[in-house]
Amino acid sequence: LKFDEKEIQKGEKSLLDLGYKKKQKIVCFANRDGSFWDEDSKCTRNANISTFKKSINYLADKDFFNVRMGRKNSTKIDFEKKNIVDYCFSKHASDFNDFYIFSRCDFLITTDHGINEFTTFFRKKKIVINYEAFNKLHYLDENFTPLILPKKYQDLKTKKLLPYKKVYEKKLYEINYNEDLNKLGYDLIDNTEEEIYNCTIEMIEMLYNKTIFEKKNQNNFWKIHQDYFQWKPKLMRIGNSFFNDNLDLFC
C-alpha cells in the first residue's frame, strides 16, 4: 500500500493535530479488552492498558511519540501527557488515520488481537505481551514479531505458578475464558508493568543499537513447544529479562 502526495499531507496533518513533532519516532500501543464484542466473560487474551504505563512514559521521556490504537476500548489511559495520545478516544480516529499512523510507526507494543495485522501489513516490528495461545504461536509472523511475553498460569489451590511444560500437558492454552480456566482450578496472571518495561528496553536495544540477544538458553523450552506442535521459531523469542526471571517455569 502506497499513499499519494495528497494522502501523505492529510496523514501528516492528522499526526500534527495529535501532538506529533516532525522527525519524532512513533510507537503504537494497543490492548484487547472485552468491549469490542461486548463480552460477558473475560477472554484470556484481554489485558489492562494501565500495565503499559511505565513503558510508554519511558518512551515519551525519550521523545518517542506514543499513540494508543484501537476502537471501542472500554478504558481510557490514565497517563496521557506530552508525547502520549489516546488516539482510539480521539476525534481524529478514522479508518484512514488507522492505516496512516501504523505506516509511520517504528514498532508496536500489543496484546494478541487482530489490530496486530496492521504491523505485518506495513512490515513493522511488534512486541506481543500477555500471550497465552501457544497452540496458535505459529500464526504470528516471526519476521515482524521478534519478542513475546507470555502470561503465567497459577494453581488456585496451591497459589503456585505452573511450569509451562505442565501448561502444555494440560492444554490450558485451549481455554478461551478466564472463568472456564478457574473452573479447572487455574488462573492467568498478566504481565507486570516492570516485565513490559524490560521487554520494551530490549526492543529499543535491538532496533536502534543493533544489540544481538542470544536465545540458546531458551532452546529447552522451544524443544517442548516443538514436541507438541512440530514447529519452533527461528527468529522469535521470549523477552530475555522475563525468561531469566522465571527460569523455573521454563524447565
Helices and strands as residue ranges (DSSP letters): H 5-18, E 26-30, G 49-52, H 53-61, E 65-68, E 84-85, G 87-89, H 95-104, E 107-110, G 114-116, H 117-121, E 125-131, G 134-139, E 147-150, E 152-155, H 164-170, G 172-174, H 178-183, E 186-189, H 193-208, G 216-218, H 219-229, E 237-238, H 240-245, G 247-249
